Amino acid sequence: MAVVPINITYASDLTYIGLGFSISSLTLCLIIECLVWNTVVKSDISHFRHTVLVNIMLCLLIAHCCLLVVSFTSTTKQWCLVLTVMQHFCFLAMFFWTLCMSMGLLHQLIFVFVNLRKKVYLGLSFSLGYVCPLIIVTVTIISYDNGAADLYYDPKLCWLMYSAPLQGSIHAFVIPVGIIVIVNMFTMVVVISRILKPTVSEGKTHDEKEVARSIIKTVVFLTPALGITWALGLFVLVIDFTSTPFAQIVNYGFILFNSFQGFFIFLTGCLGEKRVS
């Protein structure tokens, strides 16, 4: 996602390996969720969490499959447009579903005694998760000459175009994703602050160790599901690191964390869930 293309050694190999792990992990996790669904959704909160997680995994799986197809096959302009639209929609939908998870967590933490009604929450989640991305993608395609090559998408990469700061169809992805990542990071801060609250009053060494473990667990479990690692890519796009020694480090971090995102979700959201494992 860098503004200027950077030559990164083994970038393609790492991406392919990561996507392979991610696709396999997401497929396995979705199968496991189907098999144990009735066991893990006995409460409303658990039902909300697993519904959101399944949709995040489904959107990410389709997006990663499209990305793999683009990487390994030569496509016509028509297919390139289709793959670009699918990636644009699925990645956006994935992030809007992470926003649903984030909003659900905030509601549980802030409005402790106000229960969410299942129909209301699921209705809002599906609207936010799929309708909002559909509107953004549709408006973007219409705005760029009905999805014309070199305007809406790059026919060489089968991905959105970057022309200049705040110019190009890529910003129809970057801006909403950037806002969602900021909200999700705020949610993580709120969760961590709630974990810290009891320790501030008690001030015991044992409790501090427990809190430290809880914070680490929170960061590890929430970061992949909320898509917070994408902040690296947004950072690279906003700030030109091309001429700095940090360019390689940041881009390697982005490639590793995001190509393996499905694998990390499998570890934290599937294997890490006691009732599933």
C-alpha positions as CSV (number, residue, x, y, z in Angstrom):
1,M,0.0,0.0,0.0
2,A,3.0,2.3,-0.3
3,V,2.6,5.6,-2.3
4,V,5.8,4.7,-4.3
5,P,6.4,1.1,-5.2
6,I,9.2,-0.4,-3.0
7,N,11.4,-3.4,-3.8
8,I,10.9,-5.7,-0.9
9,T,12.8,-9.0,-1.0
10,Y,10.6,-12.1,-0.8
11,A,7.4,-9.9,-0.5
12,S,5.5,-12.0,-3.0
13,D,6.6,-15.3,-1.4
14,L,5.6,-14.1,2.0
15,T,2.3,-12.9,0.7
16,Y,1.5,-16.2,-1.0
17,I,2.4,-18.2,2.0
18,G,0.4,-15.9,4.3
19,L,-2.7,-16.1,2.0
20,G,-2.4,-19.9,1.9
21,F,-2.3,-20.1,5.6
22,S,-5.1,-17.5,5.9
23,I,-7.5,-19.2,3.4
24,S,-6.9,-22.7,4.9
25,S,-7.4,-21.3,8.5
26,L,-10.5,-19.4,7.7
27,T,-12.1,-22.3,5.9
28,L,-11.4,-24.6,8.8
29,C,-12.6,-22.1,11.3
30,L,-15.9,-21.6,9.4
31,I,-16.4,-25.4,9.3
32,I,-15.8,-25.6,13.1
33,E,-18.2,-22.7,13.7
34,C,-20.9,-24.6,11.8
35,L,-20.3,-27.8,13.7
36,V,-20.4,-26.2,17.2
37,W,-22.8,-23.3,16.5
38,N,-25.6,-24.5,18.8
39,T,-23.1,-25.0,21.6
40,V,-21.5,-21.6,21.4
41,V,-24.5,-19.3,20.9
42,K,-26.6,-20.1,24.0
43,S,-26.5,-16.5,25.2
44,D,-27.3,-13.3,23.2
45,I,-23.8,-11.9,23.7
46,S,-22.2,-15.1,22.5
47,H,-24.6,-15.2,19.6
48,F,-23.7,-11.6,18.6
49,R,-20.0,-12.3,18.9
50,H,-20.0,-15.4,16.8
51,T,-22.3,-14.0,14.1
52,V,-20.0,-11.0,13.7
53,L,-16.9,-13.3,13.7
54,V,-18.3,-15.6,11.1
55,N,-19.1,-12.7,8.8
56,I,-15.6,-11.2,9.3
57,M,-14.1,-14.6,8.4
58,L,-16.4,-15.1,5.4
59,C,-15.6,-11.6,3.9
60,L,-11.9,-12.0,4.5
61,L,-11.9,-15.5,3.0
62,I,-13.5,-14.3,-0.3
63,A,-11.2,-11.2,-0.4
64,H,-8.1,-13.3,0.1
65,C,-9.2,-15.8,-2.6
66,C,-9.7,-13.0,-5.1
67,L,-6.3,-11.6,-4.2
68,L,-4.7,-15.1,-4.8
69,V,-6.5,-15.4,-8.1
70,V,-5.1,-12.0,-9.2
71,S,-1.6,-13.0,-8.2
72,F,-1.5,-16.3,-10.0
73,T,-3.6,-15.8,-13.2
74,S,-3.7,-13.4,-16.1
75,T,-7.1,-11.8,-16.4
76,T,-9.0,-9.9,-19.0
77,K,-10.1,-6.3,-18.2
78,Q,-13.7,-7.5,-17.5
79,W,-12.5,-10.1,-15.0
80,C,-10.0,-7.7,-13.5
81,L,-12.9,-5.3,-12.9
82,V,-14.9,-8.0,-11.3
83,L,-12.0,-9.1,-9.0
84,T,-11.4,-5.4,-8.1
85,V,-15.0,-4.9,-7.2
86,M,-15.1,-8.1,-5.1
87,Q,-12.0,-7.2,-3.2
88,H,-13.2,-3.6,-2.7
89,F,-16.6,-4.8,-1.4
90,C,-15.3,-7.8,0.7
91,F,-12.5,-5.9,2.4
92,L,-14.8,-3.0,3.2
93,A,-17.5,-5.4,4.5
94,M,-14.9,-7.1,6.7
95,F,-14.0,-3.8,8.2
96,F,-17.6,-2.7,8.7
97,W,-18.2,-6.1,10.5
98,T,-15.2,-5.3,12.8
99,L,-16.9,-2.0,13.5
100,C,-20.0,-4.0,14.5
101,M,-17.9,-6.0,16.9
102,S,-16.3,-2.8,18.2
103,M,-19.7,-1.2,18.8
104,G,-20.9,-4.3,20.6
105,L,-17.9,-4.3,22.9
106,L,-18.4,-0.5,23.7
107,H,-22.1,-1.1,24.4
108,Q,-21.3,-3.9,26.9
109,L,-18.7,-1.7,28.6
110,I,-20.5,1.6,28.7
111,F,-24.2,0.6,28.9
112,V,-23.7,-2.3,31.4
113,F,-27.4,-2.5,32.5
114,V,-28.9,-2.0,29.0
115,N,-29.3,-5.3,27.1
116,L,-29.1,-5.3,23.3
117,R,-32.1,-6.8,21.6
118,K,-31.1,-9.6,19.2
119,K,-33.2,-8.5,16.3
120,V,-32.1,-4.8,16.6
121,Y,-28.4,-5.6,16.9
122,L,-28.4,-8.2,14.1
123,G,-30.5,-6.0,11.8
124,L,-28.1,-3.0,12.4
125,S,-25.1,-5.3,12.0
126,F,-26.1,-6.7,8.6
127,S,-27.1,-3.2,7.4
128,L,-23.8,-1.8,8.5
129,G,-21.8,-4.8,7.4
130,Y,-23.2,-5.2,3.9
131,V,-25.3,-2.2,2.9
132,C,-22.8,0.5,3.7
133,P,-20.0,-1.2,1.7
134,L,-22.4,-1.8,-1.2
135,I,-23.3,1.9,-1.3
136,I,-19.6,3.0,-1.1
137,V,-18.6,0.6,-3.9
138,T,-21.5,1.5,-6.1
139,V,-21.0,5.3,-5.7
140,T,-17.2,4.8,-6.4
141,I,-17.8,2.8,-9.6
142,I,-20.3,5.4,-10.9
143,S,-18.0,8.3,-10.0
144,Y,-15.1,6.8,-12.0
145,D,-16.7,6.4,-15.4
146,N,-18.6,3.3,-14.4
147,G,-15.5,1.4,-13.3
148,A,-13.2,2.3,-16.2
149,A,-9.7,0.9,-16.3
150,D,-7.0,3.3,-15.1
151,L,-9.7,5.4,-13.4
152,Y,-11.5,3.0,-11.0
153,Y,-8.9,0.2,-11.1
154,D,-5.4,-0.6,-12.2
155,P,-5.5,-3.3,-14.9
156,K,-2.0,-4.5,-13.9
157,L,-2.8,-5.0,-10.3
158,C,-6.6,-5.5,-10.4
159,W,-6.9,-3.1,-7.4
160,L,-8.0,0.4,-6.8
161,M,-6.1,3.4,-8.3
162,Y,-3.9,5.9,-6.5
163,S,-3.3,9.1,-8.3
164,A,-2.3,11.6,-5.6
165,P,-3.1,12.5,-2.0
166,L,-7.0,12.5,-1.8
167,Q,-7.2,11.6,-5.5
168,G,-8.0,8.2,-6.9
169,S,-10.5,5.4,-6.1
170,I,-8.2,4.0,-3.4
171,H,-9.5,6.7,-1.1
172,A,-13.0,5.1,-1.3
173,F,-11.3,2.3,0.6
174,V,-8.7,4.1,2.7
175,I,-10.9,6.8,4.2
176,P,-13.7,4.5,5.6
177,V,-11.1,1.9,6.7
178,G,-9.0,4.5,8.4
179,I,-12.0,5.8,10.3
180,I,-13.0,2.3,11.4
181,V,-9.5,1.4,12.5
182,I,-9.4,4.5,14.7
183,V,-12.7,3.6,16.2
184,N,-11.5,0.0,16.8
185,M,-8.3,1.3,18.4
186,F,-10.4,3.5,20.7
187,T,-12.5,0.5,21.7
188,M,-9.3,-1.4,22.6
189,V,-8.1,1.5,24.7
190,V,-11.5,1.6,26.5
191,V,-11.3,-2.2,27.1
192,I,-7.8,-1.8,28.5
193,S,-8.8,1.1,30.7
194,R,-11.6,-0.9,32.2
195,I,-9.2,-3.7,33.0
196,L,-6.9,-1.2,34.7
197,K,-9.6,0.4,36.8
198,P,-9.7,-2.2,39.7
199,T,-5.9,-2.3,40.0
200,V,-5.6,1.4,40.4
201,S,-7.7,1.3,43.5
202,E,-6.2,-1.9,45.0
203,G,-2.6,-1.4,44.0
204,K,-1.5,-5.0,44.7
205,T,1.5,-6.6,42.9
206,H,-0.4,-9.8,42.3
207,D,-3.2,-7.9,40.8
208,E,-0.9,-5.9,38.6
209,K,0.5,-9.1,37.1
210,E,-3.0,-10.4,36.5
211,V,-3.9,-7.1,34.8
212,A,-0.8,-7.2,32.7
213,R,-1.7,-10.7,31.5
214,S,-5.3,-9.5,30.8
215,I,-4.1,-6.6,28.8
216,I,-1.7,-8.7,26.7
217,K,-4.6,-11.2,26.2
218,T,-6.9,-8.4,25.1
219,V,-4.5,-7.0,22.6
220,V,-3.6,-10.4,21.2
221,F,-7.3,-11.5,20.9
222,L,-8.7,-8.2,19.6
223,T,-6.0,-7.0,17.2
224,P,-6.6,-9.6,14.4
225,A,-10.4,-9.6,14.7
226,L,-10.7,-5.8,14.7
227,G,-8.2,-5.4,11.8
228,I,-6.0,-3.0,13.7
229,T,-2.8,-4.3,11.9
230,W,-4.1,-2.5,8.8
231,A,-3.1,0.7,10.5
232,L,0.5,-0.1,9.2
233,G,-0.7,0.0,5.6
234,L,-2.7,3.2,6.1
235,F,0.4,4.7,7.8
236,V,2.6,3.8,4.8
237,L,0.0,5.3,2.4
238,V,-0.3,8.6,4.3
239,I,3.4,9.0,5.0
240,D,6.0,8.4,2.4
241,F,8.7,6.1,3.9
242,T,10.4,5.4,0.6
243,S,13.6,7.2,1.5
244,T,13.9,6.1,5.1
245,P,15.3,2.9,6.7
246,F,11.8,2.2,8.3
247,A,10.3,1.5,4.8
248,Q,11.3,-2.1,4.7
249,I,10.4,-2.8,8.4
250,V,6.9,-1.2,8.1
251,N,6.1,-2.9,4.8
252,Y,7.3,-6.3,6.0
253,G,5.1,-5.8,9.1
254,F,2.1,-5.0,6.9
255,I,2.7,-8.0,4.6
256,L,3.1,-10.5,7.5
257,F,0.3,-9.3,9.7
258,N,-2.3,-8.8,7.0
259,S,-1.6,-11.8,4.8
260,F,-1.7,-14.0,7.9
261,Q,-4.7,-12.2,9.4
262,G,-7.0,-15.2,8.7
263,F,-4.5,-17.5,10.5
264,F,-4.3,-15.2,13.5
265,I,-8.1,-15.0,13.7
266,F,-8.2,-18.8,13.6
267,L,-5.7,-18.9,16.6
268,T,-7.5,-16.3,18.7
269,G,-11.1,-16.6,17.6
270,C,-11.4,-20.3,17.1
271,L,-8.7,-22.2,18.9
272,G,-8.6,-19.5,21.6
273,E,-12.3,-20.0,22.3
274,K,-12.6,-22.5,25.1
275,R,-16.0,-23.7,24.1
276,V,-14.9,-24.3,20.5
277,S,-11.6,-26.0,21.3
